[in-house]
Every structure is written in structure tokens, then in C-alpha cells.
Amino acid sequence: MAASTPSPTSGSGRPARHGAFHPLTVAAVDRLTDDSVALTLRVPEELRGEYLHAPGQHLTLRRRTPEGTEVRRTYSICSPAPAPAGPGPAALRVGVRLVEGGEFSTFAHKEIAAGDVLDVMVPAGRFVLEPAAAPAGGHYAAIVGGSGITPVLSIAASLLAERPDARFCLVRSDRTAASTMFLDEVADLKDRFPDRFQLVTVLSREEQEAGLPSGRLDEERLKALLPALLPVAEVTGWYLCGPYGLVMGAERALGALGVVRTRIHEEIFHVEDSAAPAPAAAPSRVRVTARLDGRSGTWPVQGGESLLDAVLRNRADAPYACKGGVCGTCRAFLVAGEVRMDRNFALEAEETEAGFVLACQSHAVTGDVEIDFDR
């Protein structure tokens, strides 16, 4: 990542618990487009230290359905990050795009109203850019699709406000102008920082009166477009966020243009379901030892279940959100043993090489496995 994410701390200065939820009141529900809304969450003064966040981090929202099942969904914070040494945010804002058949997004669009109370996990995520760590004269760029604008809006707004020597180029792709989230907020950045914020908009299903022709931002188009926009090799960090196809195409385009992999940071918002790899031969008896918030325990792993599910049967406070290998909330350090990960769309290569795994996607290959959520 561009910079390490600070460990969340409580208002007392103690480390915040992993996966800790707090009830937050909805201050406002703003309709952005026909299929997206922004939720503003009020943070009480005694919890503001818990919700200090870096630009680009996300929140996990939780609800219990009338049938008693628990639904969790992760949404990126779009509001600028507060100063790290400050008291923490008085409010947080997230964007929610309606997903066909999406249980939480449908609830957000049809039922949530100002005054409601939602369970909200403390901020998490490593798709971040810390303004204080940005080098002098840093030039950053982002390629986003659809709701991928959400974390990048926080990153760009925070960076440009805190670092008067920084520049930011945003290349965004949307279906139509009417479906484009946070139009006003992005336009405000252009008005406030006209010399340091560059905006390029591409619509895939609608012609624009001015600007680029319509069409998808695929690998070949990006390879031709990016060198015409900015000095690609001089960009300090690239931030790619959106659907899997766009992010992978942008990664390949940047690689072909000579950008080193360590300057590319990715967050994928949606991945189509795919068949998991054939399971490897598993030991007849499997145990997992897990450390979480300073306490350790050892428990049996039932046939075929992930390490996360085994831990959750004994520690309901284990951190997770999507269980699909996308959000990275369940990231843990593999202390001992071997595991197989079915999918990984959240950890970067340097993280896996350092020994980190996604507990929701990890299955034991050895009889004893030890993981540490506190690293």
C-alpha cells in the first residue's frame, strides 16, 4: 500500500477491538442517483476516537433480518479523513449502490431513514493513501468504475486539502451521466483545486457533448489514453477501484506502460461467483489456534469449513464482512501450519509473501494451523 494503515485506537488511546460494532444514528439519507444513496452516520463524541480512519478505508454495516439472520455489507467512506491527531470524525458518509437481489442495499434504499440506528464496525481496509506520508510534489492517479469512486473521493479530497504540493488525476468510468455517483462532490474538487485536480470522465453507454467518445475503459483503450493524459512513469501511486474486469484491465495496461507493480493499489467491489478449486486432501483431524484482541484459543475445524467459520463458532467477535475474499476484513497472519486460499481479491502480493491470509478463504492443509488477527 501507499502507506501503512495506523492501528485504530479508542478515545482512551487503547487499541480498538477488531470487528467491534457500535450503534450509530443515521443523520441523513441523500439520493445520489436512481440506484444509489449516501448515508451520513452521526458519531457520538465518546466514540470519535474509535472511528478515526485513513482516506480509502471502509465500514461494515450490520443488520438482523426479521427472520433472525445476520447480514453484513462493506461500504467505503467517501468523506475526507480527519486529522490523525484530532478528536475523530463527528460524522461518516458512505455511498450505497443498489445491487439486484442485494439484501442490504435494498434495505438501505427502501427502508433506512434519518433517525434510524445501524450497527457499524470500526474502520478497516488497506486501500489507503496517507497525506502525511506522501512525498513532496507527489502526483497520484486513480482509475475507477461505478461505485469505485467512493474510497477514491475520500483519498483525493483528503490529499489535496492537506498537501498543497500534491496533484491528483481521476479517470472515471460510468454507464451514463444519470448513473454517476457523487457528481457534485467531484465537481467541487475541480472548483477548489483547478490546477491540481484533473478529471477525465468516460461514459460507456452514452455520448457526451464534449470529452472522450463513449465505450468501455478496457486494457487497449487505457494503454492509448493514459500517456496522452499524464506522464505515466512519473505518477507516484495508482489507485484502481471498481468491478473486477476494469481493475484487472487497468492493471495490465499499467504493466504494459512500464509501471512497477508496487505503485499500483487495488480494491475490487464485485467479483462474479466462480467455482472454488478442487479441495486438497485434508488431514483427518484439524485444529486452529487463533489470537484475537490479545486472547488465544484452540478449536477443532469441521470438515470443509474455512478457518474463519471454525473461529466464529467459538469467537463470535472474529472480524469479517463479505466472506468472499474481496474486502480483506478477515485478514490474519499465518503463524504456523499451511493453508490453501480459495480466492484472494483483497491482499496484495507483498502481504501474502509476508505471511498474511484471508481467514474466510483459508482451509487447513496441515493438522494444526495457527493464525493471528492482531498482527
Secondary structure, DSSP 8 states (H G I E B T S, - for coil): --S-----B-TTSSB--TT-EEEEEEEEEEEEETTEEEEEEE--GGGTTTT---TT-EEEEEEE-TTS-EEEEEEEB-S----TTS---SEEEEEEE--TT-HHHHHHHHT--TT-EEEEE--B-S----GGGS-TT-EEEEEEEGGGHHHHHHHHHHHHHH-TT-EEEEEEEES-GGG-TTHHHHHHHHHH-TTTEEEEEEESSS--SSSS-SS---HHHHHHHHHHHS-GGG-SEEEEEEEHHHHHHHHHHHHHTT--GGGEEEEEEE-------------SS-EEEEEETTEEEEEE--TT--HHHHHHTT-TT---S-SSSSS-TTEEEEEES-EEES--SSS-HHHHHHTEEEGGGEEESSSEEEEETT-
